[in-house]
Amino acid sequence: MFGNKKRGIPVMTTTAEKNQAFIDAQNLYLGTTRAAKPWVLDLKRFRVYLEQKYNAEKAYYFLGAHEGNNQELYDFIQESGYILRFREHGSAMTSRKKGNVDTDIVFSILSKIIDNENFNKVVLVSGDGDYWRTVNYLIKKNRFKKLLAPNRNTMSSLYKRMADAYYDCLDSDYVKPKIQYNANEKAGSP
């Protein structure tokens, strides 16, 4: 409490940040399932974690390509609170779809900032060094909240240049138990 209304001291209220999370789904999946000790992320728990820990009102989940046989998975991701974004492919690429969403995420972040979308800071879920310039720019502009790298061993060394306050690893001993799928609990994993 910053003041006392009864004594005539104005009460200062703080407004929570309204942040947005941008998730590189392939980097997240590979960073957890191909770790030295593979583990399964609970998507529902992770969405709650993003909202409660980082005030992420929206969480964009970027996937490489839409495939009809995965519709059940896509429905589950959306029901867990994510906004799905798929990489656009030209008709000539239908049989050779590439799943790299890096430029889509960078474009989405920067276009939201340029268009003055009503949010404060970016939470980026990836350990891919391709985002380094964007992250560095956002830090300088005070628009970056946190990089959440799925795996500390595969996180780009570029991010180790940043202050510890700007990144965390999902496989750490204090984060992983909060977001890991537990088959004995009713939660969410596809």
C-alpha positions in Angstrom: 0.0 0.0 0.0 1.4 3.4 -1.0 -1.0 5.6 0.9 -3.7 5.7 3.4 -7.1 6.9 2.1 -8.5 7.4 5.7 -5.7 9.8 6.6 -6.0 11.9 3.4 -2.9 10.4 1.8 -3.5 9.6 -1.9 -3.5 5.9 -2.6 -1.2 5.1 -5.5 -2.3 2.2 -7.6 -0.1 0.3 -10.0 -1.4 -1.0 -13.2 0.0 -4.4 -14.3 1.8 -4.5 -17.6 -0.1 -5.9 -20.5 2.4 -8.0 -22.3 2.3 -10.4 -25.2 4.1 -13.7 -25.6 5.5 -15.0 -29.0 6.3 -18.7 -29.0 8.5 -20.4 -31.6 6.6 -23.8 -31.3 9.3 -25.9 -33.1 12.1 -24.4 -30.9 9.9 -25.1 -27.8 9.1 -28.6 -28.8 12.7 -29.6 -29.8 14.2 -27.8 -26.7 12.1 -30.0 -24.4 11.8 -33.3 -26.2 15.4 -33.5 -27.4 17.0 -32.3 -24.1 19.5 -34.5 -22.3 16.6 -35.5 -20.1 13.5 -35.1 -22.3 10.3 -33.8 -20.8 6.8 -32.8 -21.8 5.5 -29.3 -21.5 2.0 -28.9 -20.1 0.5 -26.3 -22.5 -2.3 -25.3 -20.2 0.0 -24.8 -17.2 2.5 -22.9 -19.4 -0.2 -20.5 -20.6 -1.2 -19.9 -16.9 2.5 -19.4 -16.1 2.9 -16.8 -18.9 -0.1 -14.9 -17.7 0.6 -15.0 -14.0 4.4 -14.5 -14.1 4.8 -12.2 -17.1 1.3 -10.6 -17.5 1.0 -12.1 -21.0 -2.5 -11.2 -22.0 -2.0 -12.8 -25.4 0.2 -15.7 -26.3 0.9 -16.3 -30.0 1.9 -19.9 -30.9 3.7 -20.0 -34.2 3.7 -23.2 -36.2 5.5 -24.0 -39.5 2.6 -25.3 -41.6 -1.0 -26.2 -41.2 -1.6 -29.9 -41.8 -5.2 -31.2 -41.8 -4.3 -34.4 -39.9 -3.2 -32.3 -36.9 -6.5 -30.5 -36.4 -7.1 -32.1 -33.0 -3.7 -30.7 -31.8 -4.5 -27.3 -33.1 -7.9 -27.3 -31.3 -6.2 -28.3 -28.1 -3.6 -25.5 -28.4 -6.3 -23.0 -28.9 -8.4 -24.4 -26.0 -5.3 -24.0 -23.9 -5.4 -20.2 -24.5 -3.0 -19.6 -27.4 -3.6 -17.8 -30.6 -2.3 -20.0 -33.4 -0.3 -18.5 -36.3 0.9 -20.6 -39.2 3.6 -19.9 -41.7 2.3 -18.8 -45.0 3.4 -20.9 -48.0 3.0 -20.2 -51.7 1.2 -22.8 -53.9 4.6 -23.9 -55.4 5.8 -24.9 -51.9 2.9 -27.1 -50.9 4.9 -30.3 -51.0 8.0 -28.8 -49.5 6.7 -26.8 -46.6 9.5 -25.2 -44.5 8.6 -24.7 -40.8 11.0 -21.8 -40.0 8.8 -19.1 -38.3 11.6 -16.7 -37.2 10.8 -14.0 -39.7 7.0 -14.3 -39.0 7.6 -13.8 -35.3 9.9 -10.8 -35.8 7.5 -9.3 -38.3 4.5 -9.8 -35.9 6.3 -8.2 -33.0 7.6 -5.2 -34.9 4.3 -4.6 -36.8 2.4 -4.6 -33.5 4.8 -2.0 -32.1 4.8 0.2 -35.2 1.0 0.0 -35.3 0.9 1.0 -31.6 -1.0 -2.0 -30.5 -2.0 -1.6 -26.9 0.6 -3.8 -25.0 3.7 -3.0 -23.0 6.4 -5.6 -23.5 7.4 -8.8 -25.4 8.0 -12.2 -23.9 9.8 -14.4 -26.4 9.8 -18.2 -26.1 12.8 -19.5 -28.0 16.5 -20.0 -27.6 17.3 -19.4 -31.3 20.0 -16.8 -31.9 18.2 -15.6 -35.0 16.1 -13.4 -32.7 19.1 -11.7 -31.1 18.9 -8.4 -33.1 15.2 -8.0 -32.4 15.6 -8.8 -28.7 18.5 -6.4 -28.4 16.5 -3.6 -30.1 13.5 -4.3 -27.9 15.6 -4.0 -24.8 17.0 -0.7 -25.9 13.5 0.6 -26.5 12.2 -0.8 -23.1 9.8 -3.1 -24.9 11.3 -6.4 -23.9 10.2 -8.4 -20.8 11.9 -11.8 -21.0 13.4 -14.5 -23.2 12.3 -18.0 -22.1 14.7 -20.5 -23.6 13.3 -24.0 -23.6 16.8 -25.6 -23.0 19.8 -23.9 -21.4 22.2 -26.2 -23.3 20.9 -25.2 -26.7 20.2 -21.5 -26.0 22.3 -19.3 -28.2 25.4 -17.9 -26.6 24.3 -14.4 -27.9 21.7 -14.2 -25.1 24.3 -14.8 -22.4 25.4 -11.2 -23.2 22.2 -9.9 -21.7 21.6 -9.2 -18.1 20.2 -12.2 -16.2 17.0 -10.3 -15.7 16.2 -10.6 -19.4 16.3 -14.4 -19.8 15.3 -17.6 -18.1 15.4 -21.3 -19.0 12.3 -23.4 -18.9 14.3 -26.4 -18.0 15.6 -24.8 -14.8 14.8 -26.5 -11.4 12.5 -23.7 -10.4 10.5 -23.2 -13.7 10.2 -26.8 -15.0 8.1 -28.2 -12.1 5.6 -25.4 -12.7 5.0 -26.2 -16.4 5.9 -29.9 -16.8 3.2 -32.3 -17.8 2.3 -34.7 -15.0 0.3 -37.7 -16.2 -1.1 -38.1 -12.7 -2.8 -34.7 -12.8 -5.6 -33.5 -15.0 -4.0 -30.7 -17.0 -3.1 -30.2 -20.6 -0.8 -31.9 -23.0 -1.7 -33.2 -26.4 
